[in-house]
Amino acid sequence: MDTIAAIATPPAEGGISVIRISGEDALGIAERVFFPYAGKKVAEMAGYTAAYGEIRDSEKRLDDGVLLVYRAPHSYTGENAAEISCHGGIYVTRRVLSACFAAGAKPAQAGEFTKRALLNGKLSLTQAEAVADLIGAQNEQYLLCSRAQREGALYRKISASAEKILSFTTLIQAWIDYPDEMDDEFNGVIEAEKLTEVLGELDGLLDSYDSGRLLREGISCAIVGKPNAGKSTLMNLLTGRERSIVTDIAGTTRDIVEETVMLGDVMLRLADCAGIRETDDLVEQIGVEKMLKQIETAELIFAVFDGSRELSEEDETLMKHLSGKKCVCIVNKSDLPQKIDLSRLSEHFRSIISLSAKNGGGRELLEHAAAETAGLSRLDLSSGFIANERQRGCLREARGLLSEAVEALRAGVTPDAVGILCERSLERLYELSGDSVSEAVIDSVFRRFCVGK
């Protein structure tokens, strides 16, 4: 393969920039660009060592910087690799990269360094995909999950399930080829029960997709309540700025105001909705209708009630609309004398907290309640999870084929037919993990990577 090079740091001004080179001639190319002040040649440097020196384009001095050397197979890609750190100016960084090209390197494609790590056996496909998730992580929980993926948590789970299916297909093949040498008769019912356990494992992985998606993309969260309950003030508290207009005039919020925020370690895609009430104002009526639609689609709801007032007819109507929804009941205005009937609220909500959106008191309680109600606080962050649609598609197909095999066993279908279904299920699992996957699938995975990684 060609020796490739790319800028591995963001294309912006900074303290340093890093140009990464990987391939058989990586050290030779680095030697034609980088000249250590100590006089030692790059080719003579041991792996995992660094040198300070001058960076040149032919005879022209570009910058001074640091060179790191990695020798195969002890590098990220499994190839000889070098990294040149120069000053982080956009122009000088591009000049250093151009010097590497002039010295013989080819431009790296998106994700090509990680792709080479995969092809050289340094990473499984699920570990490679986790690299992109690790780079894109926007909260602590997803970072921890992605790190577990990078360390092979999902790959180990898939491999364990695949090994059980493989054992079964091996047993079937033995029954077909050597029926007289088998100690016991083939019992389809017993074998079906064993495969049912594997179905449970695959179901658990499929269920993990939604949790991973919530961590990655954020939870859609609607802020609802009657006018002047403090919804917009809560929105401004969570966003840290005046995102919604706050007045004492009922019906100020008429359309949905949206913003993505971090509440503790949970990413929320907030929607501040119009207050629920009967009104003759056509525009406000449309806002209320949008609010009701938002309730139907939201994955989490912050139901805001004015703690300084008794429950009203609008509050009762809202509670009916929220039946069966994942809600955090927020009793707002805790800084004022309380008149609200908490016992009535407890009939409708499992999670009730008091806070003052005006002064921020009670925010930590809201953080905990949101994570608990959304189910994220119970996540095992060290466990593998399905991170994207490609993985979910493979797993769904594997699960469907295995389910067909179980039903066929229970119906008394011949073992050879069942074995074909299990082999096809294995193929899908191997495609998921990357143990057996086409070049087209690999290319599709790395399209979403950035250049330089």
C-alpha positions in Angstrom: 0.0 0.0 0.0 1.1 3.6 -0.6 2.5 5.6 2.3 -0.1 8.2 3.3 -0.1 11.5 5.1 -2.7 13.9 6.5 -3.2 16.6 9.1 -4.4 14.8 12.2 -5.5 18.0 14.1 -8.4 20.3 13.3 -7.8 22.8 10.5 -7.7 25.9 12.7 -5.1 28.0 14.5 -3.7 26.4 17.7 -0.6 25.8 19.8 0.5 22.8 17.6 -0.6 20.9 14.5 0.2 17.2 13.9 0.9 15.7 10.5 0.6 11.9 10.5 2.5 9.7 8.1 1.9 5.9 7.8 3.2 3.2 5.5 6.3 1.2 4.5 8.2 4.4 3.6 6.9 6.6 6.4 10.4 7.0 8.1 12.1 7.6 4.7 9.6 10.4 3.9 10.0 11.8 7.4 13.7 11.8 6.9 13.4 13.9 3.8 11.3 16.5 5.6 12.6 16.5 9.2 16.2 17.1 10.3 17.0 16.4 14.0 19.2 19.0 15.6 21.1 16.3 17.4 22.3 15.1 14.0 20.9 11.6 14.3 19.1 10.3 11.2 15.4 9.5 11.4 16.1 6.0 10.0 18.3 5.3 13.0 15.6 6.3 15.6 14.0 3.6 17.6 10.3 3.2 17.9 8.5 5.3 20.5 11.2 7.9 20.5 11.1 11.7 19.7 13.5 14.2 18.3 13.5 18.0 18.1 14.5 19.5 14.8 14.0 21.5 11.7 11.2 21.0 9.1 12.2 21.7 5.5 10.6 21.7 2.1 13.6 20.8 -0.1 16.2 23.3 1.1 13.7 25.8 2.4 13.2 25.9 6.2 9.5 25.9 7.1 9.4 25.5 10.9 11.0 23.7 13.8 9.1 21.0 15.7 9.1 17.5 17.1 9.1 14.1 15.3 7.6 11.0 16.9 8.6 7.6 15.4 6.6 4.4 15.6 7.9 1.2 14.1 5.8 -1.7 12.7 3.9 -3.5 14.1 3.8 -1.3 17.2 1.8 1.6 15.9 -1.8 2.6 15.5 -2.0 1.3 12.0 0.4 -1.6 12.4 2.7 0.0 9.9 5.8 2.2 10.2 4.5 5.6 11.2 5.7 9.1 12.0 4.1 12.2 13.4 5.5 15.7 12.9 4.3 18.3 15.4 4.7 21.9 14.1 3.4 25.3 15.2 -0.4 25.4 14.8 -0.7 28.0 12.1 -3.0 27.0 9.2 -0.5 28.0 6.5 2.6 26.5 8.0 0.7 23.2 8.7 -0.4 23.0 5.0 3.1 23.7 3.9 4.5 20.9 6.0 1.9 18.5 4.7 2.8 19.6 1.1 6.4 18.9 1.9 5.5 15.3 2.9 3.6 14.9 -0.4 6.6 16.2 -2.3 8.8 13.7 -0.4 6.6 10.8 -1.7 3.5 10.5 0.5 0.0 10.2 -0.9 -3.0 12.1 0.6 -4.9 10.0 3.1 -8.6 9.4 2.6 -11.2 9.8 5.3 -10.6 7.3 8.0 -7.7 5.6 6.1 -5.4 5.4 9.1 -8.1 3.5 11.1 -9.0 1.5 8.1 -5.4 0.3 7.9 -5.5 -0.5 11.6 -8.5 -2.7 10.8 -6.9 -4.4 7.8 -3.7 -5.0 9.7 -5.5 -6.7 12.6 -5.0 -3.9 15.2 -8.8 -3.3 15.5 -12.0 -5.2 14.9 -14.7 -3.4 12.8 -16.8 -2.6 15.8 -13.7 -1.1 17.5 -12.9 0.9 14.4 -16.5 2.3 14.4 -16.0 3.2 18.1 -13.1 5.5 17.2 -15.6 7.8 15.3 -18.0 7.6 18.2 -15.1 8.5 20.6 -14.2 11.5 18.5 -17.9 12.6 18.3 -18.7 12.1 22.0 -20.4 15.1 23.5 -21.0 13.9 27.0 -19.3 11.8 29.7 -21.6 8.8 29.5 -21.2 8.4 25.7 -17.5 8.9 26.1 -17.3 6.0 28.6 -19.5 3.8 26.4 -17.4 4.6 23.3 -14.2 3.9 25.2 -15.6 0.5 26.2 -16.5 -0.2 22.5 -12.9 0.9 21.5 -11.6 -1.7 24.0 -13.7 -4.4 22.4 -16.8 -4.7 24.6 -19.3 -5.2 21.8 -16.9 -7.5 19.8 -16.6 -9.8 22.8 -20.4 -10.0 23.2 -20.9 -10.8 19.5 -18.1 -13.3 19.5 -19.6 -15.1 22.5 -23.0 -15.4 20.8 -21.4 -16.4 17.5 -19.4 -19.1 19.2 -22.5 -20.7 20.6 -24.2 -20.7 17.2 -21.0 -22.1 15.6 -21.0 -25.0 18.2 -24.5 -25.8 17.2 -23.8 -25.8 13.4 -20.7 -28.0 14.1 -23.0 -30.4 16.0 -25.5 -30.5 13.1 -22.7 -31.2 10.6 -21.5 -34.1 12.8 -24.9 -35.5 12.9 -25.2 -35.3 9.1 -21.8 -36.7 8.3 -21.4 -39.3 11.2 -24.8 -40.2 12.5 -23.7 -43.6 13.7 -20.9 -42.3 15.8 -22.9 -39.8 17.9 -23.6 -40.9 21.5 -27.1 -39.4 21.8 -30.0 -38.9 19.5 -30.4 -35.4 18.1 -33.1 -33.7 20.2 -34.5 -30.6 18.4 -36.4 -29.4 21.4 -33.3 -29.3 23.7 -31.2 -27.7 21.0 -33.9 -25.1 20.4 -33.8 -24.1 24.1 -30.0 -23.6 23.8 -30.5 -21.3 20.8 -33.3 -19.5 22.6 -30.7 -18.3 25.2 -28.6 -16.9 22.3 -31.8 -15.1 21.0 -32.1 -13.5 24.5 -28.5 -12.2 24.2 -29.1 -10.8 20.7 -32.3 -9.1 22.0 -30.4 -7.5 24.8 -27.9 -6.1 22.3 -30.8 -4.8 20.1 -32.3 -3.1 23.1 -29.0 -1.3 23.7 -29.4 0.6 20.5 -31.9 3.0 21.8 -29.8 3.8 24.9 -26.8 4.4 22.7 -28.8 6.7 20.4 -30.1 8.7 23.3 -26.5 9.2 24.6 -25.2 10.1 21.1 -28.0 12.2 19.7 -29.6 13.5 22.9 -33.1 13.0 24.4 -36.0 15.0 22.9 -37.5 16.8 25.9 -40.6 18.9 25.9 -41.1 21.6 28.6 -44.9 21.9 29.1 -47.2 23.5 31.6 -49.8 26.2 31.9 -49.0 29.8 31.1 -46.7 31.6 33.6 -45.7 28.3 35.4 -42.1 29.2 34.6 -41.4 27.1 31.5 -39.5 29.8 29.7 -37.6 30.7 32.8 -36.6 27.0 33.1 -35.5 27.0 29.5 -33.3 30.0 30.1 -31.9 28.4 33.2 -30.9 25.2 31.4 -29.5 27.0 28.3 -27.6 29.5 30.4 -29.0 32.5 28.4 -32.2 34.2 27.6 -33.3 31.8 24.9 -37.1 32.3 25.6 -38.9 35.5 26.3 -40.1 35.8 29.9 -43.0 38.1 30.9 -45.9 38.1 33.3 -48.3 38.1 30.3 -50.0 34.8 29.8 -49.4 33.3 26.4 -46.1 34.9 25.7 -44.6 31.7 24.3 -46.7 30.9 21.2 -44.3 28.7 19.1 -41.9 26.0 20.1 -38.4 27.3 21.1 -35.7 24.6 20.7 -32.2 24.2 22.0 -29.7 21.4 22.8 -28.2 21.5 26.3 -26.2 19.4 28.7 -28.0 18.6 31.9 -25.3 17.0 34.0 -24.1 14.1 31.7 -27.4 13.9 29.8 -27.8 15.7 26.5 -31.3 17.1 26.0 -32.9 18.5 22.9 -35.2 20.9 24.7 -38.5 22.3 23.3 -40.1 25.1 25.3 -43.8 24.8 24.3 -46.8 27.1 24.5 -48.8 27.0 27.7 -51.9 24.8 27.8 -55.1 26.8 28.2 -58.4 27.7 26.5 -57.9 30.8 24.3 -59.7 32.6 21.5 -56.3 33.8 20.1 -55.8 31.8 16.8 -52.0 32.0 16.9 -52.0 30.8 20.5 -54.3 28.0 19.7 -51.9 26.8 17.0 -49.1 26.9 19.7 -51.2 24.7 22.0 -51.8 22.2 19.2 -48.1 22.1 18.5 -47.5 21.5 22.3 -49.8 18.5 22.3 -48.1 17.0 19.3 -44.7 17.5 21.0 -46.0 15.6 24.0 -46.8 12.6 21.7 -43.3 12.5 20.2 -41.0 13.6 23.1 -38.9 10.9 24.8 -38.9 12.9 28.0 -41.2 15.6 29.4 -40.6 18.3 32.0 -44.1 19.0 33.3 -43.9 22.4 35.1 -46.3 23.4 37.8 -46.5 26.7 39.7 -45.9 25.7 43.3 -47.1 29.1 44.6 -50.6 28.4 43.3 -53.3 25.8 43.7 -53.8 23.3 40.9 -56.0 24.8 38.2 -58.2 23.3 35.5 -55.4 23.7 33.0 -53.1 21.7 35.3 -55.6 18.9 35.5 -56.0 18.9 31.7 -52.3 18.7 31.3 -52.0 15.7 33.7 -54.5 13.8 31.6 -52.5 14.4 28.4 -49.3 13.2 30.2 -50.7 9.8 31.2 -48.3 7.0 30.4 -45.5 9.4 29.4 -41.9 9.5 30.8 -42.2 12.7 32.9 -40.4 14.6 35.5 -42.9 16.7 37.5 -41.2 20.1 38.3 -42.9 22.1 41.1 -41.5 25.5 40.2 -41.1 28.7 42.3 -39.9 26.9 45.4 -38.6 30.3 46.6 -42.2 31.4 47.2 -44.8 30.2 49.8 -46.2 26.9 48.5 -49.9 26.3 47.9 -49.9 23.4 45.5 -51.3 20.0 46.4 -48.4 17.6 46.2 -50.5 14.6 47.0 -52.6 15.2 43.9 -49.4 15.4 41.8 -48.1 12.1 43.3 -51.2 10.4 41.9 -50.0 11.1 38.4 -46.2 11.3 38.6 -43.5 9.0 40.0 -40.7 11.6 39.8 -41.5 15.0 41.5 -38.9 17.6 42.3 -39.1 21.2 43.6 -36.9 24.0 42.2 -36.7 27.7 41.5 -36.1 28.3 37.8 -35.6 31.9 38.7 -32.6 31.5 41.0 -31.4 28.0 40.0 -32.1 26.2 43.3 -32.8 22.5 42.8 -31.0 22.0 39.4 -29.0 19.1 40.8 -32.3 17.3 41.7 -33.5 17.9 38.1 -30.3 16.4 36.7 -30.7 13.2 38.7 -34.4 12.9 38.0 -33.9 13.4 34.2 -31.3 10.6 34.0 -33.3 8.3 36.2 -36.6 8.8 34.3 -34.9 8.4 30.9 -33.3 5.2 32.1 -29.7 6.4 31.5 -28.7 6.2 35.2 -29.1 2.4 35.1 -26.8 1.9 32.0 -23.8 -0.3 32.3 -21.3 2.0 30.6 -18.7 -0.7 30.4 -21.0 -3.1 28.4 -21.1 -3.3 24.7 -23.9 -1.6 22.8 -25.2 -1.3 19.2 -23.9 2.1 18.1 -25.3 2.6 14.5 -27.7 1.5 11.9 -25.3 -0.8 10.1 -24.7 -2.7 13.3 -28.4 -2.8 14.1 -29.3 -4.0 10.6 -26.8 -6.9 10.8 -28.0 -7.9 14.3 -31.7 -7.8 13.3 -31.0 -10.1 10.3 -28.9 -12.4 12.5 -31.7 -12.5 15.1 -34.4 -13.1 12.5 -32.6 -16.0 10.9 -31.8 -17.6 14.3 -35.4 -17.2 15.3 -36.4 -19.1 12.2 -33.9 -21.8 13.1 -35.5 -22.2 16.6 -39.0 -22.4 15.2 -37.8 -25.0 12.6 -36.2 -27.1 15.3 -39.4 -27.1 17.3 -41.4 -28.0 14.2 -39.2 -31.0 13.6 -37.5 -29.7 10.4 -34.5 -31.7 9.3 -31.2 -30.6 10.9 -29.5 -29.8 7.6 -32.2 -27.1 6.8 -31.8 -25.7 10.3 -28.0 -25.6 9.9 -28.3 -23.4 6.8 -30.4 -20.9 8.7 -27.8 -20.9 11.5 -24.9 -20.4 9.1 -26.7 -17.4 7.5 -27.2 -16.0 11.0 -23.5 -16.4 11.7 -22.6 -14.6 8.4 -24.6 -11.6 9.6 -22.8 -11.6 13.0 -19.4 -11.9 11.4 -20.3 -9.0 9.1 -21.3 -7.0 12.2 -18.0 -7.7 14.0 -15.8 -7.5 10.8 -14.6 -11.1 11.0 -16.0 -11.7 7.5 -17.0 -8.5 5.7 -16.9 -7.2 2.1 -14.7 -4.3 1.0 -17.9 -2.3 0.1 -19.1 -2.6 3.7 -15.7 -1.4 5.1 -15.7 1.5 2.7 -19.2 2.6 3.8 -18.1 2.5 7.5 -15.1 4.8 6.9 -17.0 7.4 4.8 -18.2 9.1 8.1 -14.6 9.4 9.4 -12.6 12.6 9.3 -9.4 12.8 7.3 -6.4 12.2 9.5 -8.0 9.5 11.6 
